[in-house]
Amino acid sequence: MNIGLVAHDAKKKLMQNFCIAYRGILSKHHLFATETTGLLIESVTNLSIHKYLPGHLGGKQMLGAQIEHNDMDLLIFFRDPLAPKSHEPDVNDIVKLCDMYNIPMATNIATAEALILALDRGDLDWREMYK
């Protein structure tokens, strides 16, 4: 399955730790991330990640296009709801697309863990039939 990984600056360390913890599950899938997040994840996990442009330079639009083409199966977008920076991608556009195209999405660690464990159990296999 195709898994998208995006994190605002304040949540990048959390994303790295999440990917370290679930490296075994993530390694079985195709991973996509905005550039900086992807580089940081690769540096600590050795996972292979297809990197989009940085979010504010078109990466958000690249991710959105992949969602619109039903090419994304799961998205984890750790956002900073209290102090997002002006250059960081707006999560609301992505949430809207995920809702429109029935893409499971997590914006916090609790939901991300629930989704990644569901993925590992096969609970998200319905996505294969949805394509």
C-alpha positions as CSV (number, residue, x, y, z in Angstrom):
1,M,0.0,0.0,0.0
2,N,1.0,3.6,-0.5
3,I,1.5,5.5,2.8
4,G,2.0,9.3,3.0
5,L,4.0,10.8,5.8
6,V,3.9,14.6,6.4
7,A,4.9,16.5,9.6
8,H,5.0,20.2,10.5
9,D,8.4,21.3,11.9
10,A,7.4,21.0,15.5
11,K,6.3,17.4,14.9
12,K,9.2,16.1,12.7
13,K,11.0,14.4,15.7
14,L,7.7,12.7,16.6
15,M,7.4,11.5,13.0
16,Q,11.0,10.1,13.2
17,N,10.2,8.3,16.4
18,F,7.0,6.9,15.0
19,C,8.7,5.6,12.0
20,I,11.5,4.0,14.1
21,A,8.9,2.3,16.3
22,Y,6.9,1.0,13.3
23,R,9.8,0.5,10.9
24,G,8.9,-3.2,10.5
25,I,5.4,-2.5,9.3
26,L,6.3,0.5,7.2
27,S,9.1,-1.4,5.4
28,K,6.4,-3.6,3.7
29,H,4.8,-0.6,2.0
30,H,5.6,2.2,-0.4
31,L,6.3,5.4,1.5
32,F,5.8,9.0,0.3
33,A,6.8,12.2,2.2
34,T,7.4,15.8,1.7
35,E,11.1,16.4,1.2
36,T,12.4,17.5,4.6
37,T,10.2,15.0,6.4
38,G,11.3,12.2,4.1
39,L,15.0,13.0,4.5
40,L,14.7,13.0,8.3
41,I,12.8,9.7,8.3
42,E,15.4,8.1,6.0
43,S,18.3,9.3,8.2
44,V,17.0,7.4,11.2
45,T,15.2,4.4,9.7
46,N,17.0,3.5,6.5
47,L,13.5,3.2,4.9
48,S,13.2,4.0,1.2
49,I,10.9,7.0,0.8
50,H,9.7,8.7,-2.4
51,K,10.1,12.4,-1.6
52,Y,7.9,15.1,-3.0
53,L,9.0,18.8,-3.1
54,P,8.9,20.6,0.2
55,G,5.3,21.1,1.3
56,H,5.3,24.8,0.7
57,L,7.0,24.5,-2.7
58,G,4.5,22.2,-4.3
59,G,4.8,19.0,-2.2
60,K,1.3,19.5,-0.7
61,Q,-0.1,19.7,-4.3
62,M,1.8,16.6,-5.3
63,L,0.4,14.7,-2.4
64,G,-3.1,16.1,-3.2
65,A,-2.8,14.9,-6.8
66,Q,-1.9,11.4,-5.6
67,I,-4.9,11.4,-3.3
68,E,-7.2,12.6,-6.1
69,H,-5.9,9.8,-8.4
70,N,-6.7,7.2,-5.7
71,D,-2.9,6.5,-5.4
72,M,-2.7,7.0,-1.7
73,D,-4.0,4.4,0.8
74,L,-3.1,5.9,4.1
75,L,-1.9,9.3,5.3
76,I,-0.2,10.3,8.5
77,F,0.0,14.1,8.8
78,F,1.4,15.2,12.2
79,R,0.4,18.8,12.4
80,D,1.1,21.6,14.9
81,P,-2.4,22.9,15.6
82,L,-1.2,25.6,18.0
83,A,1.6,27.3,16.1
84,P,1.8,26.3,12.5
85,K,4.4,28.3,10.5
86,S,3.4,30.2,7.4
87,H,5.5,28.1,5.1
88,E,4.0,24.8,6.4
89,P,1.3,23.1,4.4
90,D,-2.3,23.6,5.5
91,V,-3.7,20.4,6.7
92,N,-7.3,21.4,6.0
93,D,-7.0,21.0,2.2
94,I,-5.5,17.5,2.7
95,V,-8.2,16.5,5.2
96,K,-10.9,17.6,2.7
97,L,-9.3,15.5,-0.1
98,C,-8.9,12.4,2.2
99,D,-12.6,12.7,3.2
100,M,-13.7,13.1,-0.5
101,Y,-11.7,10.0,-1.6
102,N,-12.1,7.8,1.5
103,I,-8.4,7.8,2.4
104,P,-7.8,6.9,6.1
105,M,-5.8,9.8,7.7
106,A,-4.3,10.4,11.1
107,T,-3.3,13.8,12.4
108,N,-2.0,12.7,15.8
109,I,0.1,9.9,17.3
110,A,-2.8,8.0,18.8
111,T,-4.8,7.7,15.6
112,A,-1.6,7.0,13.6
113,E,-0.8,4.0,15.9
114,A,-4.3,2.7,15.5
115,L,-4.2,3.0,11.7
116,I,-0.7,1.4,11.4
117,L,-1.7,-1.5,13.6
118,A,-4.9,-1.9,11.6
119,L,-2.8,-1.9,8.4
120,D,-0.6,-4.6,9.8
121,R,-3.6,-6.8,10.7
122,G,-5.1,-6.4,7.2
123,D,-8.0,-4.2,8.3
124,L,-7.2,-1.8,5.5
125,D,-7.1,-4.4,2.7
126,W,-10.4,-3.0,1.4
127,R,-8.3,-0.2,-0.1
128,E,-7.0,-2.7,-2.7
129,M,-10.5,-3.4,-3.9
130,Y,-11.4,0.2,-3.9
131,K,-8.8,1.1,-6.5
